[in-house]
């Protein structure tokens, strides 16, 4: 099968492609910027889809949705995203206030072997760190004298997963996603003298790993001849990531001044849950809404002028599906249009300000009768505030998704999305 060969080939070389190159100063906290995009059919609806079900697309917002896939087909999806960010604030040089990148974001595969069981596996990003800035550093023993410390960090966590769902009575679907988180974050701190020359640099590298489980549930039903309603929810227990850290201190000529013994600790990801609803009329118009919550306050993480606090995300979306009827009253979706809005209260609170991320998205998809679908979505958002202590990020992202679908068994000559 060509789809399986393509997906397997991409999965071999995709881990390094998840690296983030956009400068994201707030990613210095915690495990960095946690992905809130699934890069799938719901991306154009502000990634709203805990209750969304699709026979043709793997909407892994909720693992319980996999039971909606078409039977005896194998499907694969790949996605990439390009982002431009502009920065505003008192400490930002307006001549160099923009960054951009293009990154590969996911490779997944899925199928529905039986009438009730859907399954999917793949590799996706979980979080990312990338920052670079200068900060005044007081000189010990000197009165009101500062030098400069240069901070640079990069890395993040990836997630390899296997998700399964099973439906009961054609109205209830349960799902579970077993995932393994892995990756590393690296930080370099260079101390400069008043003339800008390097004095010493400290290099910290932390590798983090552990497994995690996400549970999903959906209840779906029809109301009359025109309406379909689905209610969904997800839940994840607290996960302790094993963190192994190495530290090396270097002189300006890169000779080692000090190598610290490797240390082990844990960084916890808190209990997480979400609920959502989807309402569809005439198989054409769909309204979706989600709420997600993470209990970071229970972990008591804090540092200089920051704490990790409870995060919550609200989002709504709307979709219009264009369909036509083929032989034997078979409905075939030719295209779809989407838009959505989101309001995200981040898990990072800096200088008594909880970071907020507000924005919207639009998307369009075109389906081929030969088993290929193309989806393009655009998202614009504003993160943070602009003042003397904080900066604001205004960003635009363009996501491109290719979905491939083929018969699991070569029993049919005609394939439909």
Buried (B, 14 or more C-beta within 10 A) or exposed (E): BEBBEBBEEBBEEBBEBBBBBBBBBBBBBBBBBBBBBBBBBBBBBBBBBBBBBBEBBBBBBBBBBBBBBBBBBBBBBBBBBBBBBBBBBEEBEEEEBEBBBEBBBBBBBBBBEEEBBBBBBBBBBBBBBBBBBEEEBEEEEEEEEEBBBBBBBBBBBBBBBBBBBBBEEEEBBBBBBBBEBBBBBBBBBBBBEEEEEBEBBBBBBBBBBBEBEBBBBBBBEEEEEEEBBBBBBBBBEEBEBEBBBBBBBBEEEEEEEEEEEEEEEEBBBBBBBBBBBBBBEEEBEBBBBBBBBBBBBEBEBEEEEBBBBBBBBBBBBBBEBEBEEEEEEEEEBBBBBBBBBBBBBBBBBBEEBBBEBEBBBBBBBBBBEEBBBBBBBBBEBBBBBBEEEBBBBBBBBBBBBBBBBBBBEEEEEEBBB
